[in-house]
Amino acid sequence: MKDFTKETKNVKFKTLTVDTTINGKTKQSNATVSGVLVSTDKSSSNDSLDFKFSSQSKASKSSAAIVEPDTSKTTTIEELLQNMFSSYSTDASTSTN
């Protein structure tokens, strides 16, 4: 990471474009990332790099159906909040002792 930071300290994005399209019917997505990097170093102020990356993906069909869990195996938001506040109360009371 130090090497990357050192090597890119004189570089900035002049433009950056991210374009993503998702087709819900076909479960396909197309993405394009493009932009221009320029040097901020005065000795090489004319240096720039144009780039463009594209990707395509398609989700596979799943044969498994989505099943809602039984209520005995779930926790409500109210229960989560009660447990959280109970835990904070316990932590606060033990830290003051």
C-alpha positions as CSV (number, residue, x, y, z in Angstrom):
1,M,0.0,0.0,0.0
2,K,2.9,2.4,0.8
3,D,4.4,1.7,-2.7
4,F,1.0,2.3,-4.3
5,T,0.5,5.6,-2.4
6,K,4.0,6.8,-3.3
7,E,3.7,6.0,-7.0
8,T,0.2,7.6,-7.3
9,K,0.7,10.8,-5.3
10,N,1.1,12.9,-8.4
11,V,-1.9,11.4,-10.2
12,K,-5.5,12.5,-10.2
13,F,-8.7,11.6,-12.0
14,K,-9.7,14.2,-14.6
15,T,-12.9,12.3,-15.4
16,L,-14.4,9.1,-14.2
17,T,-17.6,7.5,-15.5
18,V,-19.3,4.4,-14.3
19,D,-22.2,3.1,-16.4
20,T,-24.1,0.0,-15.3
21,T,-27.1,-1.6,-17.0
22,I,-29.1,-4.5,-15.4
23,N,-31.7,-6.3,-17.3
24,G,-34.1,-7.9,-14.8
25,K,-35.8,-10.2,-17.4
26,T,-32.6,-11.8,-18.7
27,K,-30.6,-11.4,-15.4
28,Q,-27.8,-9.9,-17.3
29,S,-25.7,-6.9,-16.4
30,N,-23.2,-4.8,-18.3
31,A,-20.8,-2.4,-16.7
32,T,-18.3,0.1,-18.1
33,V,-15.8,2.1,-16.2
34,S,-13.9,4.8,-18.1
35,G,-11.9,7.9,-17.4
36,V,-8.8,10.0,-17.7
37,L,-5.9,10.1,-15.3
38,V,-3.6,13.0,-15.4
39,S,-0.3,13.8,-13.8
40,T,-0.1,16.6,-11.3
41,D,3.7,16.7,-11.4
42,K,4.8,19.9,-13.0
43,S,7.7,18.3,-14.9
44,S,5.3,15.9,-16.7
45,S,2.1,18.0,-16.8
46,N,1.2,16.7,-20.3
47,D,1.1,13.0,-19.2
48,S,-2.3,11.4,-19.2
49,L,-3.9,8.0,-19.4
50,D,-7.3,7.2,-20.9
51,F,-8.8,3.9,-19.8
52,K,-12.0,1.9,-20.3
53,F,-13.0,-1.4,-18.7
54,S,-16.1,-3.4,-19.6
55,S,-17.7,-6.4,-18.0
56,Q,-20.7,-8.5,-18.6
57,S,-22.3,-11.0,-16.3
58,K,-25.3,-13.3,-16.2
59,A,-26.9,-14.8,-13.1
60,S,-27.5,-18.5,-13.3
61,K,-31.0,-19.9,-12.7
62,S,-31.5,-21.3,-9.3
63,S,-33.6,-24.4,-8.9
64,A,-34.1,-23.8,-5.2
65,A,-37.1,-21.8,-4.1
66,I,-36.9,-19.1,-1.5
67,V,-38.5,-20.3,1.7
68,E,-39.6,-18.0,4.5
69,P,-38.2,-19.2,7.8
70,D,-40.5,-20.5,10.6
71,T,-41.4,-17.7,13.1
72,S,-39.8,-19.8,15.9
73,K,-36.4,-19.4,14.2
74,T,-36.6,-15.7,13.7
75,T,-35.9,-12.6,15.8
76,T,-38.0,-9.5,15.5
77,I,-36.5,-6.0,15.4
78,E,-38.1,-5.2,18.7
79,E,-36.3,-8.3,20.3
80,L,-33.0,-7.2,18.7
81,L,-33.4,-3.7,20.2
82,Q,-34.3,-5.0,23.6
83,N,-31.3,-7.3,23.6
84,M,-29.0,-4.5,22.5
85,F,-30.2,-2.1,25.2
86,S,-30.1,-4.8,27.8
87,S,-26.5,-5.5,26.8
88,Y,-25.6,-1.8,27.0
89,S,-27.3,-1.5,30.4
90,T,-25.4,-4.5,31.7
91,D,-22.1,-3.2,30.3
92,A,-22.7,0.2,31.9
93,S,-23.6,-1.1,35.3
94,T,-20.6,-3.5,35.4
95,S,-18.1,-0.8,34.3
96,T,-19.2,1.6,37.1
97,N,-18.6,-1.1,39.8
